């Protein structure tokens, strides 16, 4: 059975990246597509799985230099597991911090939406400012 080969444009569509980004990842040594007999790059299912993993790491907030370091350590083999583990744990700490900040912002956004809805349906007096509304919520927020 022959493995499926993807040209850069179809592979880009498959993984949700532009050909420009795929070339950039290749330039940064994050991705190593193979070349056919005429030198044209192609990608396989294994490349798709690798890119999806890289994108998971990137979505956690891992920077390109961190990704490059991770990839370099991975290429060196099992003797770098300790370094990779340390890097991933550090990224997890930063990711949790970012997630908490995002959650706090979403909470404020939800309060602002509720305040506007209350202004529209007149369940919140027109004279009550958003700051006063938040003050009024503070005791119940602490109970939760």
Secondary structure, DSSP 4 states (H G I P E B T S, - for coil): -PPP-B-HHHHHHHHT--HHHHHHHHHTTS---EE-TTS-EEB-HHHHHHHHHHHHHHHTT--HHHHHHHHHHHHH-GGGHHHHHHHHHHHHHHHHHHHHHHHHHHHHHHHHHHHHHHHHHTSS-TT--HHHHHHHHHHHHHH-
